Amino acid sequence: MFKEQHEVTNLGAPQHSGPVVSTVVHVPTDTVVPDHVVWSLFNTLFFNYCCLGFVAFAYSVKSRDRKMVGDVIGAQSYASTAKCLNITTLVLGILMTIGLIILVSLVLPLYIQAL
């Protein structure tokens, strides 16, 4: 087996005693704004209570358009509105689905008894 040999030389202290200058480069990061388009589309197709899912989808598309133009503040505003509408639509849709299940389970036996 071969062993590699390395020489380390001590260069000593720096030869100049001036101040050390460093450069800082600020790289702007792209702000990620969620537009909630998929969630809005889901609510439009399945939980479209009083057309709130469709309105949320419209705000999501507006948010995506604002993001493509470069208007981050406008995109965040539309995305926030779409998020609130999506939450409202989802909660109302789930409550209405549960209410419908309870209504059918209570009324169906009465209807069967009447026959």
Solvent accessible surface area in square Angstrom, and as a share of the most:
residue,aa,sasa,rsa
1,M,236,1.05
2,F,206,0.86
3,K,182,0.77
4,E,140,0.63
5,Q,172,0.76
6,H,146,0.65
7,E,162,0.73
8,V,141,0.81
9,T,95,0.55
10,N,143,0.73
11,L,160,0.80
12,G,54,0.52
13,A,79,0.61
14,P,107,0.67
15,Q,174,0.77
16,H,142,0.63
17,S,120,0.77
18,G,40,0.38
19,P,126,0.79
20,V,146,0.84
21,V,132,0.76
22,S,95,0.61
23,T,119,0.69
24,V,110,0.63
25,V,115,0.66
26,H,159,0.71
27,V,114,0.65
28,P,122,0.77
29,T,120,0.70
30,D,133,0.69
31,T,77,0.45
32,V,132,0.76
33,V,3,0.02
34,P,80,0.50
35,D,15,0.08
36,H,41,0.18
37,V,23,0.13
38,V,123,0.71
39,W,71,0.25
40,S,0,0.00
41,L,81,0.40
42,F,90,0.37
43,N,0,0.00
44,T,28,0.16
45,L,121,0.60
46,F,136,0.56
47,F,43,0.18
48,N,65,0.33
49,Y,74,0.28
50,C,101,0.60
51,C,76,0.46
52,L,39,0.19
53,G,0,0.00
54,F,117,0.49
55,V,58,0.33
56,A,0,0.00
57,F,55,0.23
58,A,40,0.31
59,Y,64,0.24
60,S,0,0.00
61,V,60,0.35
62,K,94,0.40
63,S,0,0.00
64,R,110,0.40
65,D,75,0.39
66,R,82,0.30
67,K,74,0.31
68,M,154,0.69
69,V,105,0.60
70,G,52,0.50
71,D,51,0.26
72,V,58,0.33
73,I,141,0.72
74,G,16,0.15
75,A,0,0.00
76,Q,86,0.38
77,S,65,0.42
78,Y,68,0.26
79,A,5,0.04
80,S,63,0.40
81,T,50,0.29
82,A,0,0.00
83,K,95,0.40
84,C,79,0.48
85,L,33,0.17
86,N,0,0.00
87,I,81,0.41
88,T,60,0.35
89,T,0,0.00
90,L,48,0.24
91,V,77,0.45
92,L,54,0.27
93,G,5,0.05
94,I,77,0.39
95,L,107,0.53
96,M,106,0.47
97,T,62,0.36
98,I,86,0.43
99,G,35,0.33
100,L,109,0.54
101,I,109,0.55
102,I,92,0.46
103,L,103,0.51
104,V,74,0.43
105,S,65,0.42
106,L,115,0.57
107,V,75,0.43
108,L,91,0.46
109,P,70,0.44
110,L,117,0.58
111,Y,131,0.50
112,I,106,0.54
113,Q,146,0.65
114,A,86,0.67
115,L,159,0.79
